[in-house]
């Protein structure tokens, strides 16, 4: 049997009072690797669950390959399960196919002329070849090693593993199966650079269908043959051919066309308003004709007035229609508001570290940050990146010397964001924190960081990602002289990540950023400092 396609038609799914999927269709043929992108809440995980059959749509239909595997963000194995149990389950299909092929071969040896027996053997052999069953055990070892799990003893219980290790084991189990269709929800969340590259190479070698929801732009660029943008659009979700780089080019051209169309429409509106206004003045009842207008006017005046009146009516009708149907202005990209410190001396030293230590967590011999710096902090997990940012923010005790410019304003976007008043809405927190003047000048709605339906939720009801977006909104609206960003692209859609990175290039003040984001790091134009744990310097 050949690989089969995954086909979804007119999917509708409502969660609570909000329609998350509204007429979404998708066709994924064998060899297609489709990336789902969009803001949090756009419906990526919901669509994957409906495609997988773990959630039923309110309307629409899905045709899926029988051999489909789905990686959810939640772990599906019991804590009392061992690694060996997970691997046995993953290898079960391959072993069953081998046993079935052996049985078919024996039957064929006894009845070589029987076409039905030959067809059954041929079909089983094709399945075995497609799933590479003879290579399954070696593949399992290779996949465990590629995902950083090769050193783990197979007798270990899942309860003894870290959350990241359990997530990688669940991913490994699906990869070992080598299904005809693979659905992945944020598969790179717990992968380092090498493991993410290994996964990308593996997926590119599959002959079946892959549908993946992820914020990892480098992964999208390496893997995808198509991208589907689930963010709200006039014509619904849009499919873009090519990888992430191709998507960016198409989106840029699309936005430029939108802007040109908007600008042309505004010019047309101005021209119609002028035409209607001038013509209306010419036919006004009390408009007194000048001497040079009176000659011949009595004979033809009525006809001329009627022609002008028709022009007024025509221009007014066109104006009314265009004003009623005019397109919206393209949303402005995310930008930091100008700071009050914009006139500060260029390259002024804002902060200096000397022989700073946080016992057991970080050491930094020397670091100077100037007013124009863009500094990227890189290093492995546990190397001290977040610790360094907390020290710079003055939020962590340390030894050594830390000298700051007097009255230096510092803002920190931490990975764990909390607000004192969980009983306030996001909009209230925004307005109260910034004050009426700034909140009116830079409305929360204008930043595109929180969905409209989330802005009036209590802060205590917001997700971790939504709270981080609110914290980022406060920093964007009133940027400090020194902005510290710890994994700022976490919980942002690819398009918002692009806008944030562009904004950092032109934003006021100095920026120190810690990030694992491979796409961001590959395009970074500023300085870098690498953390090596207690040996950092």
C-alpha positions in Angstrom: 0.0 0.0 0.0 1.3 3.4 -0.9 1.5 6.3 1.6 -1.8 8.1 1.9 -2.7 11.7 2.3 -4.1 13.6 5.3 -7.1 15.6 4.2 -9.2 18.0 6.3 -12.2 19.9 5.0 -14.0 22.9 6.5 -13.1 22.2 10.1 -15.0 24.2 12.8 -14.1 23.9 16.5 -15.5 26.1 19.3 -13.9 26.1 22.7 -16.1 27.9 25.3 -17.5 30.9 23.5 -14.7 31.4 21.0 -14.5 29.7 17.6 -10.9 28.6 17.4 -11.2 26.9 14.0 -13.5 28.4 11.5 -13.7 26.5 8.2 -10.1 25.4 8.1 -9.1 23.0 5.3 -5.8 21.2 4.8 -4.4 18.7 2.4 -1.0 17.1 3.1 0.3 14.6 0.5 3.1 12.1 1.2 6.3 14.1 1.3 4.6 17.3 2.5 6.1 18.8 5.7 3.7 21.5 6.8 4.5 24.0 9.5 1.6 25.6 11.5 2.4 29.1 12.7 0.4 31.8 14.4 -0.2 33.6 17.7 -0.8 31.6 20.9 -4.5 30.8 20.8 -4.7 30.9 17.0 -5.6 27.2 17.0 -2.4 25.3 16.2 -2.7 22.7 19.0 -6.5 22.5 18.4 -6.0 21.8 14.7 -3.4 19.1 15.5 -5.8 17.4 18.0 -8.6 17.4 15.4 -6.3 16.1 12.7 -5.1 13.3 15.0 -8.6 12.3 16.0 -8.1 13.0 19.7 -10.6 15.9 19.5 -13.7 15.9 17.4 -14.6 19.0 15.2 -18.0 20.6 15.6 -18.2 20.5 11.8 -16.1 19.3 8.9 -14.3 16.1 8.2 -10.8 14.5 8.3 -9.4 11.6 6.2 -6.2 10.4 7.8 -3.8 7.6 7.2 -4.4 4.6 9.5 -0.8 4.7 10.6 -0.7 8.1 12.2 1.3 9.2 15.3 0.7 12.4 17.4 3.2 14.0 19.7 1.3 16.1 22.3 2.8 18.6 24.7 1.6 16.5 27.6 3.3 13.2 28.4 1.1 10.2 27.7 3.1 7.6 29.6 2.6 6.6 33.3 5.3 7.5 35.7 5.7 3.8 36.7 6.6 2.9 33.1 10.2 2.1 32.3 12.3 3.3 29.4 12.4 -0.3 28.2 8.6 -0.4 28.2 8.3 2.7 26.1 10.9 1.3 23.6 9.1 -2.1 23.4 5.8 -0.3 22.6 7.6 1.8 19.9 9.1 -1.3 18.3 6.0 -3.5 18.5 4.7 -2.6 15.1 8.1 -3.4 13.4 8.3 -6.8 15.1 4.7 -7.6 14.2 5.4 -6.7 10.6 8.4 -9.0 10.5 6.4 -11.8 12.0 3.6 -11.3 9.5 6.1 -11.2 6.7 7.6 -14.5 7.9 4.2 -16.1 7.9 3.4 -14.8 4.4 6.7 -16.1 3.1 6.0 -19.6 4.5 2.5 -19.5 2.8 4.1 -18.4 -0.4 6.6 -21.3 -0.3 3.8 -23.8 -0.1 1.6 -22.1 -2.8 3.9 -20.2 -5.1 1.3 -20.1 -7.9 -1.5 -18.7 -5.8 -2.0 -15.0 -6.8 -3.8 -14.1 -3.6 -0.9 -15.5 -1.5 1.6 -13.6 -3.7 -0.4 -10.4 -3.4 -0.5 -10.7 0.4 3.2 -11.3 0.6 4.0 -8.4 -1.8 1.8 -6.0 0.3 3.5 -7.1 3.6 6.9 -6.8 2.0 6.1 -3.2 0.9 5.0 -2.3 4.4 8.2 -3.8 5.9 10.3 -1.8 3.4 8.4 1.4 4.0 8.8 1.2 7.8 12.4 -0.1 7.5 11.6 -2.8 10.0 14.8 -4.7 9.7 16.7 -1.6 10.9 14.3 -0.8 13.8 16.6 -1.7 16.7 19.6 0.1 15.3 17.3 3.1 14.5 16.1 3.1 18.0 19.6 3.3 19.4 20.5 6.1 16.9 17.4 8.1 17.8 18.0 7.9 21.5 21.6 9.0 21.0 20.5 11.9 18.7 18.0 13.2 21.3 20.6 13.0 24.1 19.0 9.9 25.8 21.6 7.3 24.8 23.3 7.3 28.2 20.1 6.4 30.2 19.6 2.9 31.6 16.5 1.3 30.1 15.4 0.0 33.5 14.9 3.5 34.8 11.3 4.6 35.7 9.9 7.6 33.9 9.3 9.2 37.4 13.1 9.4 37.7 13.5 11.4 34.6 13.4 15.2 34.2 10.5 16.8 32.3 12.7 17.4 29.4 13.9 13.9 29.3 10.4 12.5 29.4 9.4 14.8 26.5 12.3 13.7 24.4 11.6 10.0 25.1 8.0 10.5 23.9 9.4 12.1 20.7 11.9 9.2 20.3 9.1 6.6 20.6 7.2 8.2 17.7 10.4 8.5 15.6 11.2 4.9 16.1 7.8 3.8 14.8 8.3 5.7 11.5 4.6 6.2 10.9 3.0 7.3 7.6 1.8 10.5 9.2 3.5 12.4 12.0 1.9 15.3 13.9 4.1 17.2 16.3 3.2 19.9 18.8 6.2 22.0 19.7 8.7 19.2 19.3 11.9 21.3 19.9 10.8 22.7 23.3 13.3 20.5 25.2 15.9 20.0 22.5 19.4 21.6 22.4 20.9 22.7 19.1 22.3 19.3 18.1 19.1 17.4 19.0 17.0 19.9 17.0 19.2 19.5 14.0 19.0 15.7 14.3 15.2 15.8 14.4 15.1 18.1 11.4 17.3 15.8 9.4 15.2 12.8 10.4 11.9 14.5 9.4 13.4 15.5 6.0 14.1 11.8 5.3 10.5 10.6 5.8 8.4 9.8 2.8 5.1 10.3 4.6 3.2 13.3 5.9 4.5 15.7 8.6 2.5 18.5 10.3 4.3 20.4 13.0 3.3 23.4 15.2 6.3 25.3 16.5 7.7 28.7 17.2 11.2 27.5 16.3 12.0 29.5 13.2 15.3 27.7 12.4 13.4 24.4 12.6 10.7 25.7 10.3 13.3 26.8 7.9 15.2 23.5 7.9 12.1 21.2 7.7 9.1 22.7 6.0 7.9 22.4 2.5 4.8 24.6 3.2 3.7 26.9 6.0 0.1 27.6 7.1 -0.5 30.9 8.9 -3.5 30.5 11.3 -3.6 34.1 12.4 -6.9 35.8 11.4 -7.0 37.0 7.8 -9.6 38.3 5.4 -9.6 35.0 3.4 -9.0 32.7 6.4 -5.8 30.7 7.1 -3.2 31.2 4.3 -0.9 28.5 3.0 2.6 29.6 1.8 4.8 27.4 -0.3 8.4 26.9 0.8 10.3 27.1 4.1 10.4 29.9 6.7 12.8 32.1 4.6 10.4 31.9 1.6 7.5 32.7 4.0 9.2 35.8 5.2 9.8 37.0 1.6 6.1 36.4 0.7 4.8 38.0 3.9 7.0 41.1 3.3 5.8 41.4 -0.3 2.2 40.9 0.8 2.5 43.6 3.4 4.0 46.0 0.9 1.1 45.3 -1.5 -1.3 45.9 1.4 0.4 49.2 2.3 0.4 50.4 -1.4 -3.2 49.5 -1.8 -4.1 51.3 1.4 -2.1 54.4 0.4 -3.7 54.5 -3.1 -7.1 54.1 -1.6 -6.5 57.0 0.8 -5.4 59.2 -2.2 -8.6 58.2 -4.0 -10.7 59.1 -0.9 -9.0 62.5 -0.7 -9.6 63.2 -4.4 -13.2 62.2 -4.1 -13.8 64.3 -1.0 -12.2 67.3 -2.8 -14.2 66.7 -6.0 -17.5 66.4 -4.1 -16.7 69.4 -2.0 -15.7 71.7 -4.8 -18.5 70.7 -7.1 -21.0 71.1 -4.3 -19.8 74.6 -3.8 -20.2 75.4 -7.5 -23.9 74.4 -7.4 -24.6 76.0 -4.0 -27.9 78.0 -4.2 -26.3 81.2 -2.9 -23.2 81.0 -5.0 -22.9 84.4 -6.8 -21.4 84.2 -10.2 -18.5 86.5 -11.1 -18.8 88.8 -14.1 -16.8 86.5 -16.3 -19.1 83.6 -15.3 -22.3 85.4 -16.3 -21.7 85.7 -20.0 -23.9 83.1 -21.7 -25.0 81.7 -18.3 -28.7 82.5 -18.6 -29.2 80.3 -21.7 -27.1 77.3 -20.6 -27.1 77.8 -16.9 -29.7 75.2 -16.1 -27.9 72.5 -18.2 -24.5 73.3 -16.6 -26.0 73.2 -13.1 -27.6 69.8 -13.8 -24.3 68.4 -15.1 -22.4 69.7 -12.1 -25.1 68.2 -9.8 -24.8 64.9 -11.5 -21.0 65.0 -10.9 -21.6 65.8 -7.2 -24.0 62.9 -6.9 -21.6 60.5 -8.7 -18.6 61.6 -6.6 -20.7 61.4 -3.4 -21.9 57.8 -4.2 -18.3 56.7 -5.0 -17.1 58.4 -1.9 -19.7 56.7 0.3 -19.0 53.3 -1.2 -15.2 53.6 -0.9 -15.5 54.9 2.7 -17.8 52.0 3.5 -15.6 49.3 1.9 -12.2 50.7 2.5 -9.5 48.3 3.7 -8.0 48.6 7.1 -4.6 50.2 7.6 -1.8 47.5 7.9 -1.0 47.0 11.6 2.1 48.9 12.7 5.0 46.7 13.7 6.1 46.4 17.3 8.4 49.3 18.2 9.8 50.6 21.4 8.5 54.1 22.4 11.1 56.8 22.5 12.7 57.1 25.9 13.2 60.3 27.8 16.9 59.5 27.9 17.3 59.6 24.1 19.8 62.6 24.4 22.2 60.8 26.6 25.9 60.8 25.7 26.8 58.2 23.1 28.7 55.1 24.4 28.3 56.3 28.0 29.1 53.4 30.3 25.9 52.4 32.1 27.1 49.5 34.2 30.4 47.7 35.0 31.0 44.3 36.6 34.3 43.2 38.2 35.0 39.8 39.8 31.3 39.1 40.4 30.3 35.7 41.8 27.0 34.1 42.7 28.1 30.9 44.6 27.3 27.7 42.8 25.7 29.6 39.8 27.9 32.1 38.0 31.2 33.9 37.9 32.0 37.0 35.7 35.4 38.6 35.9 34.7 41.7 33.8 31.8 43.2 31.8 31.1 46.8 30.7 27.8 47.8 29.1 27.5 51.1 27.3 24.4 53.1 26.3 24.4 51.8 22.7 25.3 48.2 23.3 23.3 45.2 21.9 24.7 42.2 23.9 23.7 38.6 23.3 24.4 36.2 26.2 24.8 32.6 25.0 25.6 29.3 26.7 24.3 25.9 27.7 21.5 25.4 30.2 22.8 26.0 33.7 25.7 28.2 32.4 24.4 31.2 34.3 22.7 33.3 31.7 19.5 34.1 33.7 21.7 34.5 36.8 23.7 37.2 35.0 20.6 39.1 34.0 19.2 39.0 37.5 22.6 40.4 38.8 22.5 43.2 36.3 18.9 44.0 37.3 19.9 44.2 41.0 17.6 41.3 41.8 20.2 38.8 43.2 22.9 39.0 45.9 26.5 38.5 44.7 30.1 39.2 45.6 32.4 41.5 43.7 31.8 44.9 42.3 28.8 46.2 40.3 28.9 49.9 39.4 25.9 51.6 37.9 25.4 55.0 36.3 23.5 57.2 38.8 19.7 57.0 38.5 20.0 54.3 35.8 16.6 52.8 34.8 16.6 49.1 34.3 13.9 46.8 33.1 14.0 43.0 33.2 11.8 40.6 31.3 12.3 37.4 33.3 11.3 33.9 32.3 8.9 33.7 35.3 6.7 36.8 35.4 4.5 37.6 38.3 2.3 40.7 39.1 1.4 41.9 42.6 -2.3 42.4 41.8 -3.6 39.1 40.4 -7.1 40.4 40.9 -6.6 43.2 38.3 -7.2 42.7 34.5 -4.3 42.9 32.1 -5.6 46.3 30.8 -5.9 47.7 34.3 -2.3 46.6 35.2 -1.1 48.2 32.0 -2.9 51.5 32.6 -2.0 51.7 36.3 1.6 50.8 35.8 2.3 53.3 33.0 -0.1 56.1 34.0 -2.9 57.5 32.0 -0.7 59.7 29.7 1.6 56.9 28.4 -1.2 54.3 28.4 -3.2 56.6 26.1 -0.2 57.4 23.9 0.7 53.8 23.5 -2.5 51.8 23.9 -2.2 48.1 24.8 -4.3 47.3 21.8 -1.8 48.8 19.4 1.1 46.5 20.4 -0.3 43.2 19.2 1.1 41.4 22.2 -2.2 40.3 23.9 -5.3 39.2 22.1 -8.3 41.5 22.5 -10.2 38.8 24.4 -7.3 38.4 26.9 -6.8 42.0 27.8 -9.8 42.1 30.1 -9.0 38.8 31.8 -7.7 38.9 35.4 -3.9 38.6 35.5 -4.2 35.5 37.7 -6.1 33.8 34.9 -3.5 34.5 32.3 -1.1 31.8 31.1 2.6 32.1 31.7 3.1 33.2 28.1 0.3 35.8 28.4 1.8 37.3 31.5 5.2 37.5 29.8 3.6 39.3 26.9 2.0 41.8 29.3 5.4 42.4 31.0 7.0 42.9 27.6 4.2 45.4 26.6 5.1 47.5 29.7 8.8 47.6 28.7 7.9 48.4 25.1 5.7 51.3 26.1 8.1 52.8 28.6 11.6 51.4 27.8 14.4 51.8 30.4 17.9 52.8 29.7 19.1 49.2 30.2 16.7 46.5 28.9 17.4 42.9 30.0 15.5 40.2 28.1 15.6 36.6 29.2 14.4 34.3 26.4 12.2 37.1 25.0 11.0 35.1 21.9 9.4 32.4 24.1 5.6 32.4 23.7 5.7 34.8 20.7 4.6 33.9 17.2 7.3 33.9 14.5 5.9 37.2 13.1 6.1 38.9 16.5 9.6 37.6 17.0 10.6 39.2 13.7 9.1 42.5 14.8 10.7 42.4 18.2 14.2 41.7 16.7 13.8 44.6 14.3 12.6 46.8 17.1 15.7 45.9 19.2 17.9 47.1 16.4 16.5 50.7 16.5 15.2 50.9 20.1 16.5 53.4 22.6 18.9 52.5 25.3 21.1 49.4 25.8 19.8 45.8 25.4 21.2 42.6 27.0 19.5 39.5 25.8 19.8 35.8 26.7 18.4 33.4 24.2 18.5 29.8 22.9 16.7 30.9 19.8 18.8 29.6 16.9 17.2 31.9 14.3 17.8 35.0 16.5 21.4 33.9 17.2 22.2 33.3 13.6 21.2 36.8 12.6 22.6 38.7 15.6 24.6 41.8 14.6 25.7 43.0 18.0 28.3 41.8 20.6 28.2 38.4 22.2 29.3 37.0 25.6 29.4 33.3 26.2 28.7 31.9 29.6 30.6 28.8 30.8 29.0 28.3 34.2 31.4 29.0 37.1 34.3 29.5 34.6 32.6 32.4 32.7 34.7 35.4 32.2 
